[in-house]
Amino acid sequence: MKHVDDLSRETHLRVPNALRACRLSPTEWREGQRQEGLVLGGLAWGWGGDSSGLAALDTPLLVSTCPFADVWVTQGDALRCGQSGSVRWQTDGQWAFGQLNLPEADGALEQTAYRAYRDLFAALDDCGCPQLLRLWNYLPRINADGGGLERYRQFNIGRQQAFMDAQRDPFEGAPAACALGTAGPTLGGLSVRFLAGRVAPRPVENPRQVPAYRYSRTYGPRAPTFSRAALADAGGGRLALLVSGTASIVGEHTVHHDDVVAQTLETLRNLQAVIDSAHQGGSARYTLGGLQPTVYVRHAADAVAVRQVLAQAEPAWRDAPCVQADICRADLLVEIEAHAFAPGALL
């Protein structure tokens, strides 16, 4: 199951602090099959992770998906660990990975999101890696009513306000991100994981879609704070493409209501559009099959159909891991996030 980007180990070893990603099974993780490098952290799906910075996500895995971890590894010399408020983090001085699990007071998701991001920004300052590259947000009952306003929209208010109060751009400079509704450890509150660096990434947008941070008030009093993807210099002459959660949205509206097959195909078109847009920002070249995806499916019964569509459209995705989760809009049935590395430089 091990997957590491395609550059040779020799290239990695020549460049200090190069960043890369591995997708490992629990057995591969325990046996140390990470090549050489230091583990900044990662996300463990369907198992508990351990004390090495892996953040557990006890969400249902679908259609024979086995437990796995997406692990972020650096070629730095040493790691420094710390805690800033609710955030635990590890850094090599060039890259950082952090996580928080914050209990939610009754009816106070907006305040909980604000506190989470306030602590996150403090952690970025403390660890010396001030630039957010990628965020993963997980909260229970994401589409439920939270006292007159959908909970995801409450989350967006708190998140955006924290960005603004920290004097960070919640619009054109927003990082790549996703926000999902999950079970497991997030049941009692908000969980956030992040990847950060010393140098700001280059945001990537999708010309088929309105930028999320420019959504109209149809989708809430505050717009979501993320870009469709981010391009980051990963060291070693490579660029990392970090793709946000992507779904069946054209313009700013959901399309193909109640049709999971059509939504999956539209999501693939949007992913290709993000790849094409990324090619305008750097010399690295990516393909759909070269992305390392995670597929979120709202209804477990739809997972087989989603997997079949993906396998037909891109054979490399025939075993793409599928996770059951609620998507940020109640009418969205599937969402895909991904990352990839390729040789190249920013233009």
N, C-alpha and C positions, 0 to 999 in steps of 0.2 A: 504493500500500500504506500510505501515511501515515495514522496515526490519532492524533488528539489529542483530549482530552476536550472537551466541547461548548461550554464557556463561551467567550465572545468574547475576543479578544485585548485589547480595551479594558479588560475587567474585570481581566485578569491584570496589565496594566501599572499599574493604580491601586494594586495591593497588592504592596509589596515582599516578597521572599522567598516568594512563593507557589510551591507545589510542583505539578508536573504530570508527566505521562508521555506519551511518544511511542512509537509502534511504527513503525519505519522499515526500509526495505530498505537494503542496503549503498550503492546508488546515491544514495538520498535522504540518507543519512548523509553521504556524501562531498560532496554538493552543498550541504550545510548547511541542509537543509529541516527545521529544528527550531523554527521560529518564533524569537522573541527570547528570550534567556535563557542561562544558564550550565549546561553539562552536568556534573552531579555524577558520573555514571557510568551503567552499565547492563550488560545481559547480551546478548552477541552470539551468535546461534545459527547454526551452519553456516558461519561465516566467522571470520576472525581478529581482528576488531575493530581497534583501533589504540591509540595512546598517549594517547587522551583519556579514559581511565577505563573503556572498555568491556572487560568481562571475557569472554574467548572461551570458548565451550562447543562443542567439536567433536563433537557428538552427531549420529547419523543423523536426517535429516529425512524424513518419510514423506508418502505420498499427495500428491505435487506441492507440498509445502510448500517455499517458497523461503527462502533465508537472510534473517534479519531480526534486529533489535535492539530490545529494550525499554529505552528511554532515560529517565532521570529528570533533569528540568530544573528549575532554580530561577530566580526573578526577583531573586536577590541581586545585589550590586554587584561582588563579586570572590570568587574561590575561593582557598582555602589548601590546599596539598597536604602530605602527610606520610607517614611510615612508622613504625609501632609494632610492633616484632618482625617477624612475618611478614606483617603487614597493611599494605596501601597504601590510603590514603583521600584523599578530597577533601571539603571543606566550604565552605559560604558563611557559616557561623556559626549557621545555623538548621537546616539539613539536612546530612546526610553520607551518602556512599556509599563502601563499602570492599570489598576483596576480598583473599583469601589463597589460596595454593596451597601445601600443606604436605606434603612427602614423608613417607611412612609407613614406619617401621621394621617389620621382619618381626614379625608377631604383636602389634603394639602400637597397634592402632586406638584403644583406649580412651585411651591416653596421648596419642596424636596429637590426638584430639578435645579432650581437656582442654587441651593446649597451644594449639590453634587458638582456643578460646574464651577462654583466659587472655589471649592477645594481642589478641583482638577487644575484650575489655572494657578493656584498656589503651588501645586505639585510641579507644574512645568517650570516655574521660577526656581523652586528648590533643587530640582534635578539638573538644571542647566540646559534643558532641551525645550526651548520656549515655543517651538512651532508644531502645531497639531498636523499630523498627516492623515490619520484615520481614526474614526470613532465607531464603537458598537454600543448601542443603547438597548436595554431590555427592561420592559415593565409589564406587570400583569394587567389584564383587562384593558388593553390599549384603546379599544374602540368603545368602551362602556361610557355611559353618561357619568360625569363627575360633578353633578350638581348644576345642570344647565349647560354644560360644555363638555364635549368629548374629551376623554383623558389625554389622548395624544395632543390635542390642541392646548390643553393645560400645560403639558410638558413643554410644548414649543414656546409658550410665554416665558416660563422660567428659564429655559435654555437661552433664548435670545437676549433676555434681560441680563443674564450673567455675562454673556459675550460683551454687551454694550457697557456694562459697569466696569468690566476689566479692560475697556478700551481696545477690544479686539473686534475686527470687522466681521459681523454676522452675515454679510452679503457677498460681495465679489471675492473676499478672502476666506470664505468658509471652507472647512476641510471636507473630505469625503466622510460619509457616515451612513448608518442605517439605524432604524428604530423598529423593534419588533415586540409583539406581545407573546410572552412565554410563560411556561409553568416552572416548577422546580424551585431553585433557590431565590428566584425573583418574586415569588408569590407574595412576600411581605414587603416589597419595596422596589427600588430602582437599582439596576446594575449597569455600570458603564465600564468599558474597557477602551484603552486608547494606545495608539502608537504615535510617537513624537520624535522630532529631530531638532538639530541646531539651525537648519536652513529651511525656509518656507518652501512648500511644494508649489507647483503650478496648478491652479484649479482648471478643470476640464468641464465643459458644458456640452449638452446634447442639443443640436439645432432643431431636433424634432419636438423639443419640450421647452416650455417656459422654465427658466431657472427656478428651483424650488424656493429660494429666498425672495423671489418676486411673485409668488402666488398671490392671487387676489384674496380678499376677505371672505370669499366663498368657502375657503378652506381654513378659516380661523382668523382670530384677531391679530395673531402674529404668524408670520411665515416660518416654515421649517428652516433650520440653519445648517445647510450642507450644500456642497457642490456635487455634480454628478460623478466626478472622479477627481483624482489628483495624480500628477506626475511628480516623482521625487527622484533626485540623483541618489542612487543607492550605493555609490562607490564602485570601484572596479570597472569603470567604463560602462555601467548599466543604469537603466532607468527602471524604476518601479511604477507600475500602473495600478492604482488602488481604486477600484470601482465601487461606488456606493450601491446600496440596495436599489435595484432597478426593476420596474414593474410596467404594467400595461397602461401607460399614461401618454397621451399625445396632446401637445399644448400644455394645458394644466388639468385636463379632464381624464378620468378613467374611461377606457374604451373596452368593448366586448364584455359587457355585464353578464354575469352568470355563465360564461363560456370559458372554462379553464384552459382548453386547448388553444383557442384564439388568443387568450391573454398570454399564454406561454410564448406563442409565436411572436406576438407584439413585443414582448419583453426581449426576445432575441434580436429583433430589429433595433430596439433601443440600445442594446449592448453593442451591436455592430456600429451604430451611429456614434457611440462614445469612443470606441476604438478609432474610428475614422477621425474624430475630432482630436483625439490624443496625438495622432500622427502629425497634426499641424503644429504641435507644441514641442516636438522633439524628433530626433532622428531614429529613435527606436521604433521597431515595427512589431505589432502584435496581431494575433489572430484570435478568433473566437475559440478555436480548439486549444490555443495556448494558454487561455485563462484557467485559473484554478477556482472553480465556482463553489458556492454553497447555496443550495436551493431551499427556500422557505415555502411551504405549502400550507394554506389555511386548513383545508379539510383533508384528513388522512386518506379518505376514499379517493381523492383526486391524484394521489401521488403516482400511481401506476401510469395514468394517462400523461402526466407531466413528464415522467421519466421516458416514456415512449417518444413523445414529441422531441425531447432533447436529443435522444439517441439518433433519431432520424435526421435531425437538422445538423447535428455535429457528433459524429461517432466517438470522438474523444470524450464526450460527456455521457456515455452510456451508463457509467457507474457514478455519476455525480451525486454526492451526498445530499439527501433530502431530509429536511428537518421540519417538524410540524410547528407552526407559529402563526399568530395572528399578524396580518399585515397592517400598515399604518392607516389605511383606509378600509372601511368595512366592505366596500365593493371590490376590493382587490383580492385575488385568489392565490397569487403566486408572486414571489419576489426573488431575485437572484443578485447576490453580491459576488465579487471576484477580485483576484489580484494576479499579477504576472510581472516577470522581469525580462528585459531584453537588452542586448547591447545597444548603446546609443548615448546621446547627450541632449540636454535641453537646447532649444534654438533661441 
